Amino acid sequence: MSSVPTATPSFLLRLRDETFDPANPAAYNLYLLAGPARLYLAVADVERGKFVALEEYALTAGGVPALAAQHDFLGLRGWNAVRLAVTGRAFTLLPATLFRPGDEATALRLHHTPTPAETVRHTTHPGLELVNVFAADTALTDWLASTHGATGRLLHHTSALLAGLVHQRGAAAPRRLYLNPGQQELTLVVMGQQLEYCNVFSCTTAEDVVYYTILVMQELSLDPDQDEVTVWGELTPDSAVFGLLRTYVRNVRFGPRPGNVHYSYRLNDVFEYRYFDLFSLHFC
């Protein structure tokens, strides 16, 4: 077991069902989504297939390991499963047939040169016959391995997003563009009968979001006046981003939470289109 927390970290969001018992981690899956400045956390009751906790923290010096040292259950061992996704543009998707284990660094170097503080990893998408190669902070990967061992699994957040989309879409779902704005970045996915496009852009303004949305629609022959765009992520119906999107794209709608899983009533306090990639770690 981890040492007793020395302090209580300040949180941006903390929602816990009264049935959640951190003293019994084996009954739960722990899902983490880590960005440069935020950590998003969710806990799912394995037996009931139900999310019973949702939390959000601003990361300071020391990142997730430092936060875990102050948190009441982040450093606990013995979870049923732990899945940690990292955000960022340092990733590439490859056809599974073209990938060979050991070639991760070579494949990623075409898009991103890893720094000395980064580790290159990969995960597979059997349903899409793809491999996701990505870079992650070495201190974060070391913390995951030392704290959670074989129970822990590291992924790129696009893997979670794609898993959620595949889970939610029916076999006959129409070709569609999906947006997932995050902290200073925008993930865009186009999926029809198969995945056609997936990329992450750096975005700091509402105009950036609209620019990349229209650019991708034009490149993939999607019509802003006809084709529907589904949005998840960190924005509100009255935000500048959503208002500007509706100016240029006629059919914009917010997406629902992933289905076939239950959510504590405590989570009714947040918009259903928030945390889609975090919740989608349940299907990875």
N, C-alpha and C positions, 0 to 999 in steps of 0.2 A: 504494500500500500504506500501511497505517497505521504510525505510529511504533512502535518497539519498546516493549513493555510495561515499565513502570518497577517494577512489583511484582507478586507473585502473589496474587490475591484469595483469601480464605478461602471455602471452599465447604461447603454442607450435604450435597451429594451430587455425586459425580463418577465416572461410569462411562463408559469409552471402550474400544471394541473395538481390538485391536492393529492392525487393518487401516486404521483411520481415519488419514488423512493431511491435517492442516490446511493443509499447504503447497500442496495442490491443491484449493482450495475449489470450483472449477468442477465437480467431480465430485459435489458434495453440495448438498442443500437444508438451509438453516438455519431452524429453527423456534424462536420465542421467545414466551413467555407472561409478561407483566409485570403485577404487582400493585403495590399501594402499598409493600409491604415485601419482596417476593420476585421473583426472576427465575428462570423455568424454561426450560431450553434443551434442544433435541434436534437431532440431525443425522442425516439420512437419505442413504444412498448411492443416487444416482439410478439408476445402471445395474442394481444388484442389488435395488432396492426394499427396502432394509434399514436399520433404525435402528442406527447405530453409536456414538452418544454420547447420554448423558442426564446433565444437570447441574442443580443447584439452588443458588441464591445468596441470601443476605440482602442486601437493598439498603440502602445507607447514604446520607448526604447526596450529592446529585448524581445519584442513581438509576442508570439503565442507562448513560448516557454516561460516568459516572465509573467504573463497573465495566468498561466496554469498554476504557477507557484502560489498565487493568491486566491484562486478559484476553489470553490468547495468540492467540485467533482471532476474538473477537466483532467487532473492528474491521477485520478483513480484508475487502477488496473482491474481487469476482470469483466469488461463489457462483452456482450455477445458479439459485437462487431463495431469497429471504428473506421469511419471513412472520412478522409480529409482531402478537400479539393482546394487547389490554389488558382487564383485568378491571374490575368496577365496575357500578354501577346506572345509570350515565348512558347509556342506550341506549333505542331504541324500534324496534319492527318494524312496517313498513308494507306493505300490498299494493303490489306493483310497479306496478300500473296507476294508483295514486293518487299516485305519487311523481314529482316533477320535479326534476332536478338544479338546485341553487341554493336549494332550499327546506329544506336540511338544518337550519339553525339554527331556523327557524320550527317544523318538525316536532318537534325535540327539546325545544323550550322548553315544550311542554305537560307534559313530565315532568321536565325538568332545565334549570336556567339555567346556561349555561356561564360559567365564571370567566374573567377576563382571561388566565389562564395555560393555557387549554384551547383546542383546535382541534376543530371539528366535521367529521366525515367520514361517508362511507357506503360500504357494500359491498352487492352484490346476491347473491341466492340463486336462481339460475335454476330449479333443481328444485322449489323451494317457492314461486316467484313472489313473493318477499318482498325488501324492502330493509331493511337494518339501518343505522340512523342512530345515531351514538354520538359521545361526546366523549373526547378523549385529551389528555394533557399535551403542550403545544406543544414543550417542550424534547425530549421523546421523539420526536415526529414529525419535528422538525428533524434530530435525530441520524440517524434512519432514512433520511431523504432525502439528507442530506449524505454519509453513509457508504456506503449501498447503492444510492442512485439508483433507476433504473427497475426494478432487480431486487427492491427491497423493496416489500412490500404490507402495509398496516395494516388490522387487523380488530378487531372486538369478540370476546371469547372465546365469547360465545353463538353466533356464526357458526361457530366451529370445532366447538363441541359439537353443533350442529344438523347440520353436514356429516358428523360422525362417526356420528350416529344414522341419518341417511338412508342412509349407506353400509352400515351394519351391519344395518339392519332389512330384512326381505324385504317384498315387495309385500303379502303377506297377514298381516303382523305384527299382533298384537292391540293394541288401545288400551291404553296403559301410561303410568305416571308414572315419570319418571327424575329422580334426585337427583344433584347434583354439589356437595358441600360444598367450599369453598375457604377461604382465609384471611379469617376474619371475615365470610363471606358464603355464601349458599346459592342455587344455581341450580336451578330446578324447571322441567321440561318435560313436557307431556302431548302425546302424539302417537298418533294413530290412522291413518286413511287420509290425514290431513293434519295439520299442526301445529295444535293447539288452544290451547296455552298455553305461554308462556315468560316467566319473570320471575326477577329476582335480588333476594334479601332480605338485609338486614344481620342477621347471626347471631353471637352471642357465647357462647351456651350450648347444651347438648344439648337443653334444653327449647325453645329457639327453633326448632331444626331440626324437632323433632316438631310444634310448634305450626303452623308454616307448611305442613308436609307434610299434616297432617290438614285444615287449612283449605282447601288447594287440592283435596284429594280430595273434600271435601264440596261445594265450589263446582262441581266438574266431574263430580259424581255417580259418583265412584269409591268402591268399598267396601273399607275397611281389612281386612275379614275375607276378602275374595275376590280382589281385584285385586292383581296382582304389582307390586312396586316394585323398580326396578333402581337400584343405587347405585354411583357412581364417586366419586373424589375423595380428599380428605385425611382419612381416618379408618382405624381398624384394627378387625378383628373383635372385639377385646376393649375397644374404646373405649366411653365413656359414651354417645356419640351413637348408635352402632349398637345397644347394649344397650337403650336407651330406645326406639328405633325398633321393635325387635322386640317390645316390650311392647304397642305400640299398632297395629302393622301386622303381620298374620300372615305374609304372603309377601314377605319382603325378601331380595334376593339381590345379591351383588356382580356387576357387569358385567365382561365380558372386555375385553381390548385390541381396538382396531380390527383387523379382519381384512384379508386380501389384501395384507399387507405383512409383512416379516420383521423379527425383532428379534435383535440380538446376544445371545449367551449371557450377556454381561456384565450385561444388564438383568434376568436371572433373580433378581437380588438384591432387586428391588422387587416389591411386590404388583401383580398384573396389572390391577387396577382403578384404580391410580394413574395420573395424567397422561393421562387419556383425551382431554381437550380439547387438550392439547399435541400428542399424537400425531395427533389429528384434523385438525390444520393441514395434514397431508399431503393431505387430500382437498378443501381449499378452492381 
